[in-house]
Amino acid sequence: MDLLQATVLGIVQGLTEFLPVSSSGHLVLANYYLGWGETLPAYVTFATNTGTLLAVIIALRHDVWQALSGFVRGLVSAEARRTEGWALALVVMIASVPTVLIGLLLRPYFEIFNSVVPVSLALIVTGLILWFTPKTGPKGDARKLTVADALVAGLAQGLAIFPGISRSGTTIAALLWRGSSTSLAPRVSFLMYLVASVGVAVLTIPEVRGGELELAPFIAMLLSSFVVGYLSILWLFSVLRRGKFRWFAPYLWGVAALTLAHVVLS
């Protein structure tokens, strides 16, 4: 893999991981349209995942610290268990349960859907989810979220293991449907992503160690996915504040339609 290809893949990952358009689906399509094939080296997932993981930690550093410190203090203090930091930590942990269970159960079938036609169909589904998502809800504080809210968000994140189903799109949509505000939903969604991202990193380490690692492309992917991912997070918060979340749906439908047409006519 050359540096140009690595940088393009990193940019695609960083741009689409947090925007509700499916990063895994776009990586498959990028390979397809650029003629790079549909099979990626194992270290690609590890590098791009690490880059976007760092982007979340920095962009949401206040929320990350609030959740971590709130949870630690809440273990020994009843007063701390009434703070939003404690509530954020609990919501993320509860949401992680269905995500992990679904991920472990469906991981063996992941490769079946890792091709352009299933990805295109999944993009259409993601577009429908975004189009019918409410603009905002009354819950602006994590302490107002219930166990059911967390489980629904975790279920949505677990189903996003399929390429083309947007992780950020489905989790934010699920939280908005459950009454979260446009400021709270992405915060919770990205904190959930941190846990899932660490899990992905752990699962892919054996694959990376067992394969051939190209250092320069690895670094290029990590840096490009980090920078673009950070900017994408900031942009998505702006889009949500303006109530334009559904605007991504026509884009997804257009990409899916063009891809399916290309496959049929090729």
C-alpha positions, 0 to 999 in steps of 0.5 A: 500500500502506498502513502497516497492510498493510505492517506485517502483511506485515513481521510475517508475513515476520519470524515465518515466515522462521525458523520452519519454515513458509515465509515466501514461502508465508505472504505469498501466503496473507496476501494471499489471505485479506486480499483484497490480491491475490496480486501484491506490489510488488517492494520488498516482497521487498527490504524484508522480506528486508533486515529479516530479514537484519539480524535474523540478523546481530544474533541470530547476531553471534557466529557471523557474526564467528566465521565471517568472522574464522576464514575471513580468518585461515585464509587465512594461518594453518594453525592458524586452519584448524583452528578452528570459524570456518574450518569454518563459513565453508567449510560455508556457502560449499560449501552456497551452490553448489547453492543458487545453481545451483538458484536461477538455473535455477528462478527463471524458473519461480518465478511459476508456483508463486506462488499459493495451490494450489501453496503449499498443496501445498508446505506439506503437503510441508514438514509431512511433512519436519518430521514425519519429521526426527530430533530431534538428532544427534551432530555439535555442532561445525562441524568434524565436518560433511563436504562431503556434509553441506554439499551436502545442506543447500545442495540443500535450501535451493535447493529452498526457492525454491518458495513453501510449501517452508520454507527454514529447515525444509528446511535444518535438517531436512537437517542433522539427518538428516546428524547435526547437533545441534539447536544446530549445525543452526540456526546453519549454516542461518541463516548459509546464509540470510545468503548467500542473503539477500544474493543475493536483495537483489542480484537484487531491486534492479533490480526495485525501482529499476524500480518505484515505491517507497513509503517509509513502507510500505517502512520499516514492513515493514523494521522489523516484519520485523526485530523479529519475525524476531529474536524468532522466531530466539530462539524457534526455538532454544528449540523445537529444544532441547526436541525439538519441531521436528515440532510445526509439521507439524500447523499446516502441514497444517491451513493447507493443508487450510483453504486448499484447502477455501476455494479449492474452495468459493469 
